[in-house]
Every structure is written in C-alpha cells, then in structure tokens.
Amino acid sequence: MKFLRQLGIILIIVFLGEFIRKIFNLPLPGNVLGMIILLCLLSLKIIKVETIDDISNFMLEHLPFFFIPGGVSLISNLELLKSKGLIILLICLISTAIVMIVTGLTIQLLKRSFKI
C-alpha cells in the first residue's frame, strides 16, 4: 500500500504539471513542469524525501525499461534517421559539447560561491 501511495504522489505531481501546461499554454512539457514542482516541494520540505523514497528507488533501478518506447520509436522512424543521420549526429555532438561546457562553468561558479 505504501508503494501505491508514493506512486500516487508522483503521478499527482506529474498530472499537475501537465494541467498547468495546458491551462497556461506553456511551451514546456508537462512532465518537466512536474519535476520542477517536485523539486520545489522537496526543497521547501513540503514533501519529505522519505515520502517518495521507495518508488523513486524502484524507478531508478528500472530506468532502462523506460527507454524502450523511445527506442521503438527510433526504429520505426529508421528511414528518417538514415536521410538526416549526419545532421542529427552533428546536433548531438554540438549539444553534448554545450552541455559539458555549461556544466563545467556552473560547477566552477558554484565552487567559487561556496568556496569549496
């Protein structure tokens, strides 16, 4: 029963994010809004980590399973990938480099701010 309650909390937050996205017609995905809401609730200690600990660990342990729909979608669009493969690869490389640079700069900024 504890597992279902924790799953219910996560699902309510995700649906709340989707509801907010639709009401305000935001260009941000509802699940991302849900994660932001969850982060705020955890940061403000409205929800304690222990409240969703078990379901979070379960989802992390089974994370590869959640990538199956994306993989199936890629395989079903293989022709598109073949025709635009070089462009997609270039975009992946550039975006990876940008993420690495921004992450490095952010860590350096945080280390200076907290004098670590």
N, CA and C atoms as an extended XYZ file, in Angstrom:
348
Properties=species:S:1:pos:R:3:atomname:S:1:resname:S:1:resid:I:1 pbc="F F F"
N         0.821       -1.199        0.000 N   MET     1
C         0.000        0.000        0.000 CA  MET     1
C         0.862        1.258        0.000 C   MET     1
N         1.987        1.178        0.726 N   LYS     2
C         2.910        2.320        0.795 CA  LYS     2
C         3.434        2.667       -0.592 C   LYS     2
N         3.713        1.629       -1.379 N   PHE     3
C         4.223        1.810       -2.733 CA  PHE     3
C         3.216        2.564       -3.605 C   PHE     3
N         1.947        2.169       -3.508 N   LEU     4
C         0.897        2.821       -4.298 CA  LEU     4
C         0.690        4.271       -3.882 C   LEU     4
N         0.783        4.548       -2.577 N   ARG     5
C         0.643        5.924       -2.103 CA  ARG     5
C         1.762        6.805       -2.671 C   ARG     5
N         2.987        6.273       -2.658 N   GLN     6
C         4.123        7.029       -3.192 CA  GLN     6
C         3.971        7.247       -4.696 C   GLN     6
N         3.519        6.215       -5.408 N   LEU     7
C         3.283        6.353       -6.846 CA  LEU     7
C         2.182        7.377       -7.101 C   LEU     7
N         1.156        7.370       -6.276 N   GLY     8
C         0.075        8.342       -6.403 CA  GLY     8
C         0.571        9.773       -6.239 C   GLY     8
N         1.460        9.990       -5.286 N   ILE     9
C         2.022       11.333       -5.078 CA  ILE     9
C         2.778       11.786       -6.323 C   ILE     9
N         3.613       10.902       -6.857 N   ILE    10
C         4.388       11.243       -8.063 CA  ILE    10
C         3.448       11.521       -9.239 C   ILE    10
N         2.441       10.674       -9.425 N   LEU    11
C         1.515       10.859      -10.547 CA  LEU    11
C         0.695       12.141      -10.414 C   LEU    11
N         0.278       12.478       -9.212 N   ILE    12
C        -0.468       13.726       -8.996 CA  ILE    12
C         0.393       14.922       -9.382 C   ILE    12
N         1.664       14.883       -9.014 N   ILE    13
C         2.560       15.995       -9.342 CA  ILE    13
C         2.777       16.087      -10.848 C   ILE    13
N         2.942       14.932      -11.508 N   VAL    14
C         3.122       14.935      -12.968 CA  VAL    14
C         1.864       15.469      -13.655 C   VAL    14
N         0.694       15.004      -13.214 N   PHE    15
C        -0.548       15.485      -13.808 CA  PHE    15
C        -0.775       16.964      -13.520 C   PHE    15
N        -0.353       17.432      -12.363 N   LEU    16
C        -0.438       18.853      -12.042 CA  LEU    16
C         0.422       19.670      -13.014 C   LEU    16
N         1.622       19.171      -13.303 N   GLY    17
C         2.485       19.839      -14.274 CA  GLY    17
C         1.841       19.895      -15.656 C   GLY    17
N         1.226       18.796      -16.060 N   GLU    18
C         0.537       18.755      -17.357 CA  GLU    18
C        -0.667       19.689      -17.368 C   GLU    18
N        -1.401       19.742      -16.270 N   PHE    19
C        -2.561       20.623      -16.148 CA  PHE    19
C        -2.130       22.086      -16.254 C   PHE    19
N        -1.071       22.456      -15.547 N   ILE    20
C        -0.569       23.834      -15.593 CA  ILE    20
C        -0.119       24.190      -17.007 C   ILE    20
N         0.534       23.240      -17.681 N   ARG    21
C         0.992       23.491      -19.053 CA  ARG    21
C        -0.192       23.776      -19.977 C   ARG    21
N        -1.249       22.978      -19.831 N   LYS    22
C        -2.409       23.171      -20.707 CA  LYS    22
C        -3.169       24.447      -20.377 C   LYS    22
N        -3.322       24.752      -19.099 N   ILE    23
C        -4.072       25.948      -18.689 CA  ILE    23
C        -3.372       27.215      -19.171 C   ILE    23
N        -2.053       27.292      -18.988 N   PHE    24
C        -1.306       28.497      -19.344 CA  PHE    24
C        -0.678       28.428      -20.727 C   PHE    24
N        -0.946       27.323      -21.454 N   ASN    25
C        -0.441       27.142      -22.816 CA  ASN    25
C         1.078       27.377      -22.882 C   ASN    25
N         1.806       26.728      -21.996 N   LEU    26
C         3.250       26.897      -21.903 CA  LEU    26
C         3.969       26.002      -22.909 C   LEU    26
N         5.113       26.450      -23.426 N   PRO    27
C         5.860       25.631      -24.389 CA  PRO    27
C         6.716       24.553      -23.714 C   PRO    27
N         6.654       24.453      -22.398 N   LEU    28
C         7.432       23.495      -21.625 CA  LEU    28
C         6.619       22.215      -21.445 C   LEU    28
N         7.234       21.033      -21.595 N   PRO    29
C         6.476       19.784      -21.398 CA  PRO    29
C         5.947       19.668      -19.977 C   PRO    29
N         4.795       19.057      -19.839 N   GLY    30
C         4.159       18.902      -18.545 CA  GLY    30
C         4.986       18.093      -17.568 C   GLY    30
N         5.693       17.061      -18.062 N   ASN    31
C         6.495       16.256      -17.146 CA  ASN    31
C         7.683       17.052      -16.599 C   ASN    31
N         8.213       17.982      -17.376 N   VAL    32
C         9.297       18.841      -16.890 CA  VAL    32
C         8.756       19.790      -15.816 C   VAL    32
N         7.575       20.335      -16.067 N   LEU    33
C         6.936       21.181      -15.044 CA  LEU    33
C         6.683       20.380      -13.768 C   LEU    33
N         6.271       19.130      -13.933 N   GLY    34
C         6.058       18.271      -12.779 CA  GLY    34
C         7.335       18.063      -11.989 C   GLY    34
N         8.458       17.874      -12.693 N   MET    35
C         9.739       17.714      -11.987 CA  MET    35
C        10.136       18.993      -11.261 C   MET    35
N         9.838       20.145      -11.861 N   ILE    36
C        10.130       21.423      -11.212 CA  ILE    36
C         9.266       21.574       -9.962 C   ILE    36
N         7.997       21.205      -10.077 N   ILE    37
C         7.100       21.273       -8.916 CA  ILE    37
C         7.603       20.344       -7.819 C   ILE    37
N         8.004       19.128       -8.197 N   LEU    38
C         8.525       18.179       -7.205 CA  LEU    38
C         9.782       18.717       -6.544 C   LEU    38
N        10.676       19.320       -7.331 N   LEU    39
C        11.888       19.915       -6.769 CA  LEU    39
C        11.535       21.008       -5.762 C   LEU    39
N        10.578       21.863       -6.117 N   CYS    40
C        10.159       22.935       -5.194 CA  CYS    40
C         9.556       22.365       -3.921 C   CYS    40
N         8.699       21.349       -4.060 N   LEU    41
C         8.075       20.746       -2.889 CA  LEU    41
C         9.105       20.086       -1.983 C   LEU    41
N        10.114       19.435       -2.586 N   LEU    42
C        11.165       18.810       -1.791 CA  LEU    42
C        12.067       19.864       -1.148 C   LEU    42
N        12.388       20.910       -1.893 N   SER    43
C        13.259       21.962       -1.362 CA  SER    43
C        12.610       22.713       -0.211 C   SER    43
N        11.306       22.948       -0.333 N   LEU    44
C        10.580       23.662        0.721 CA  LEU    44
C        10.157       22.726        1.857 C   LEU    44
N        10.520       21.461        1.739 N   LYS    45
C        10.216       20.434        2.749 CA  LYS    45
C         8.715       20.244        2.957 C   LYS    45
N         7.939       20.557        1.917 N   ILE    46
C         6.505       20.267        1.953 CA  ILE    46
C         6.313       18.751        1.814 C   ILE    46
N         7.133       18.161        0.933 N   ILE    47
C         7.195       16.702        0.802 CA  ILE    47
C         8.580       16.284        1.270 C   ILE    47
N         8.631       15.317        2.150 N   LYS    48
C         9.917       14.802        2.619 CA  LYS    48
C        10.402       13.722        1.655 C   LYS    48
N        11.706       13.588        1.538 N   VAL    49
C        12.288       12.587        0.638 CA  VAL    49
C        11.790       11.192        1.010 C   VAL    49
N        11.651       10.928        2.285 N   GLU    50
C        11.200        9.615        2.741 CA  GLU    50
C         9.796        9.282        2.231 C   GLU    50
N         9.029       10.318        1.907 N   THR    51
C         7.664       10.121        1.435 CA  THR    51
C         7.631        9.430        0.076 C   THR    51
N         8.635        9.675       -0.761 N   ILE    52
C         8.660        9.098       -2.106 CA  ILE    52
C         9.922        8.276       -2.348 C   ILE    52
N        10.622        7.920       -1.290 N   ASP    53
C        11.909        7.240       -1.392 CA  ASP    53
C        11.817        5.881       -2.086 C   ASP    53
N        10.881        5.039       -1.678 N   ASP    54
C        10.795        3.680       -2.216 CA  ASP    54
C        10.460        3.667       -3.704 C   ASP    54
N         9.469        4.455       -4.109 N   ILE    55
C         9.084        4.464       -5.525 CA  ILE    55
C        10.180        5.087       -6.372 C   ILE    55
N        10.879        6.079       -5.832 N   SER    56
C        11.987        6.700       -6.568 CA  SER    56
C        13.108        5.698       -6.803 C   SER    56
N        13.451        4.929       -5.769 N   ASN    57
C        14.484        3.906       -5.930 CA  ASN    57
C        14.052        2.835       -6.918 C   ASN    57
N        12.784        2.436       -6.859 N   PHE    58
C        12.263        1.442       -7.800 CA  PHE    58
C        12.392        1.944       -9.233 C   PHE    58
N        11.987        3.194       -9.465 N   MET    59
C        12.053        3.749      -10.820 CA  MET    59
C        13.499        3.866      -11.307 C   MET    59
N        14.400        4.252      -10.431 N   LEU    60
C        15.807        4.352      -10.816 CA  LEU    60
C        16.407        2.988      -11.125 C   LEU    60
N        16.009        1.969      -10.366 N   GLU    61
C        16.508        0.621      -10.619 CA  GLU    61
C        16.011        0.078      -11.946 C   GLU    61
N        14.847        0.505      -12.381 N   HIS    62
C        14.250        0.014      -13.625 CA  HIS    62
C        14.263        1.078      -14.721 C   HIS    62
N        15.170        2.018      -14.631 N   LEU    63
C        15.241        3.126      -15.584 CA  LEU    63
C        15.403        2.674      -17.042 C   LEU    63
N        16.243        1.667      -17.337 N   PRO    64
C        16.365        1.246      -18.742 CA  PRO    64
C        15.039        0.830      -19.364 C   PRO    64
N        14.141        0.278      -18.568 N   PHE    65
C        12.827       -0.132      -19.069 CA  PHE    65
C        12.052        1.053      -19.647 C   PHE    65
N        12.252        2.240      -19.079 N   PHE    66
C        11.515        3.422      -19.534 CA  PHE    66
C        12.039        3.961      -20.867 C   PHE    66
N        13.181        3.461      -21.323 N   PHE    67
C        13.721        3.898      -22.605 CA  PHE    67
C        13.225        3.041      -23.763 C   PHE    67
N        12.516        1.964      -23.494 N   ILE    68
C        12.032        1.078      -24.550 CA  ILE    68
C        11.105        1.806      -25.526 C   ILE    68
N        10.117        2.583      -25.078 N   PRO    69
C         9.255        3.275      -26.056 CA  PRO    69
C        10.038        4.208      -26.981 C   PRO    69
N        11.025        4.904      -26.446 N   GLY    70
C        11.844        5.782      -27.286 CA  GLY    70
C        12.647        4.990      -28.309 C   GLY    70
N        13.187        3.858      -27.888 N   GLY    71
C        13.944        3.003      -28.812 CA  GLY    71
C        13.069        2.444      -29.923 C   GLY    71
N        11.866        2.025      -29.580 N   VAL    72
C        10.923        1.514      -30.577 CA  VAL    72
C        10.559        2.617      -31.561 C   VAL    72
N        10.372        3.822      -31.049 N   SER    73
C        10.053        4.959      -31.920 CA  SER    73
C        11.198        5.247      -32.891 C   SER    73
N        12.428        5.152      -32.404 N   LEU    74
C        13.583        5.357      -33.279 CA  LEU    74
C        13.627        4.312      -34.383 C   LEU    74
N        13.382        3.078      -34.027 N   ILE    75
C        13.414        2.002      -35.020 CA  ILE    75
C        12.296        2.179      -36.042 C   ILE    75
N        11.132        2.623      -35.605 N   SER    76
C        10.018        2.806      -36.543 CA  SER    76
C        10.251        3.994      -37.479 C   SER    76
N        11.138        4.904      -37.116 N   ASN    77
C        11.463        6.053      -37.964 CA  ASN    77
C        12.873        5.942      -38.545 C   ASN    77
N        13.298        4.723      -38.830 N   LEU    78
C        14.652        4.476      -39.294 CA  LEU    78
C        14.957        5.172      -40.624 C   LEU    78
N        13.988        5.257      -41.501 N   GLU    79
C        14.206        5.918      -42.798 CA  GLU    79
C        14.526        7.399      -42.613 C   GLU    79
N        13.825        8.039      -41.716 N   LEU    80
C        14.095        9.443      -41.421 CA  LEU    80
C        15.496        9.598      -40.841 C   LEU    80
N        15.877        8.669      -39.972 N   LEU    81
C        17.213        8.721      -39.393 CA  LEU    81
C        18.293        8.534      -40.452 C   LEU    81
N        18.040        7.666      -41.415 N   LYS    82
C        19.024        7.442      -42.483 CA  LYS    82
C        19.204        8.693      -43.332 C   LYS    82
N        18.106        9.361      -43.640 N   SER    83
C        18.204       10.528      -44.520 CA  SER    83
C        18.782       11.749      -43.797 C   SER    83
N        18.546       11.870      -42.514 N   LYS    84
C        19.016       13.029      -41.753 CA  LYS    84
C        20.069       12.650      -40.710 C   LYS    84
N        20.663       11.480      -40.853 N   GLY    85
C        21.571       10.951      -39.849 CA  GLY    85
C        22.766       11.835      -39.548 C   GLY    85
N        23.394       12.386      -40.582 N   LEU    86
C        24.577       13.223      -40.381 CA  LEU    86
C        24.228       14.505      -39.624 C   LEU    86
N        23.106       15.092      -39.980 N   ILE    87
C        22.669       16.316      -39.293 CA  ILE    87
C        22.350       16.009      -37.825 C   ILE    87
N        21.660       14.895      -37.594 N   ILE    88
C        21.314       14.513      -36.225 CA  ILE    88
C        22.569       14.252      -35.410 C   ILE    88
N        23.548       13.560      -36.005 N   LEU    89
C        24.812       13.291      -35.316 CA  LEU    89
C        25.536       14.592      -34.979 C   LEU    89
N        25.562       15.527      -35.910 N   LEU    90
C        26.206       16.817      -35.680 CA  LEU    90
C        25.516       17.583      -34.545 C   LEU    90
N        24.199       17.581      -34.549 N   ILE    91
C        23.446       18.246      -33.487 CA  ILE    91
C        23.734       17.597      -32.141 C   ILE    91
N        23.795       16.258      -32.110 N   CYS    92
C        24.101       15.549      -30.853 CA  CYS    92
C        25.490       15.921      -30.345 C   CYS    92
N        26.469       15.979      -31.225 N   LEU    93
C        27.828       16.324      -30.809 CA  LEU    93
C        27.914       17.753      -30.287 C   LEU    93
N        27.296       18.682      -31.008 N   ILE    94
C        27.334       20.089      -30.591 CA  ILE    94
C        26.593       20.278      -29.264 C   ILE    94
N        25.405       19.674      -29.139 N   SER    95
C        24.646       19.850      -27.900 CA  SER    95
C        25.361       19.186      -26.723 C   SER    95
N        26.043       18.063      -26.951 N   THR    96
C        26.812       17.429      -25.882 CA  THR    96
C        27.947       18.329      -25.433 C   THR    96
N        28.642       18.930      -26.394 N   ALA    97
C        29.737       19.845      -26.052 CA  ALA    97
C        29.210       21.046      -25.263 C   ALA    97
N        28.081       21.588      -25.681 N   ILE    98
C        27.499       22.738      -24.977 CA  ILE    98
C        27.125       22.353      -23.544 C   ILE    98
N        26.509       21.182      -23.370 N   VAL    99
C        26.124       20.730      -22.031 CA  VAL    99
C        27.359       20.542      -21.157 C   VAL    99
N        28.425       19.967      -21.710 N   MET   100
C        29.648       19.762      -20.940 CA  MET   100
C        30.263       21.093      -20.522 C   MET   100
N        30.291       22.053      -21.433 N   ILE   101
C        30.868       23.362      -21.133 CA  ILE   101
C        30.042       24.095      -20.070 C   ILE   101
N        28.732       24.119      -20.253 N   VAL   102
C        27.861       24.808      -19.294 CA  VAL   102
C        27.926       24.139      -17.925 C   VAL   102
N        27.971       22.816      -17.899 N   THR   103
C        28.078       22.106      -16.625 CA  THR   103
C        29.392       22.434      -15.930 C   THR   103
N        30.490       22.424      -16.688 N   GLY   104
C        31.794       22.763      -16.108 CA  GLY   104
C        31.823       24.178      -15.551 C   GLY   104
N        31.302       25.124      -16.312 N   LEU   105
C        31.270       26.513      -15.852 CA  LEU   105
C        30.379       26.676      -14.617 C   LEU   105
N        29.248       25.965      -14.601 N   THR   106
C        28.353       26.039      -13.452 CA  THR   106
C        29.027       25.488      -12.196 C   THR   106
N        29.702       24.357      -12.337 N   ILE   107
C        30.405       23.768      -11.187 CA  ILE   107
C        31.495       24.712      -10.689 C   ILE   107
N        32.250       25.321      -11.604 N   GLN   108
C        33.286       26.269      -11.197 CA  GLN   108
C        32.673       27.458      -10.456 C   GLN   108
N        31.560       27.968      -10.958 N   LEU   109
C        30.875       29.086      -10.311 CA  LEU   109
C        30.393       28.697       -8.913 C   LEU   109
N        29.807       27.518       -8.805 N   LEU   110
C        29.331       27.060       -7.503 CA  LEU   110
C        30.484       26.832       -6.528 C   LEU   110
N        31.590       26.301       -7.015 N   LYS   111
C        32.748       26.074       -6.139 CA  LYS   111
C        33.284       27.409       -5.622 C   LYS   111
N        33.316       28.411       -6.495 N   ARG   112
C        33.777       29.735       -6.045 CA  ARG   112
C        32.775       30.358       -5.073 C   ARG   112
N        31.507       30.184       -5.334 N   SER   113
C        30.471       30.774       -4.472 CA  SER   113
C        30.498       30.166       -3.074 C   SER   113
N        30.674       28.847       -3.010 N   PHE   114
C        30.679       28.162       -1.714 CA  PHE   114
C        32.070       27.916       -1.182 C   PHE   114
N        33.092       28.402       -1.918 N   LYS   115
C        34.498       28.286       -1.523 CA  LYS   115
C        34.877       26.849       -1.143 C   LYS   115
N        34.566       25.952       -2.056 N   ILE   116
C        34.858       24.520       -1.845 CA  ILE   116
C        36.271       24.224       -2.329 C   ILE   116
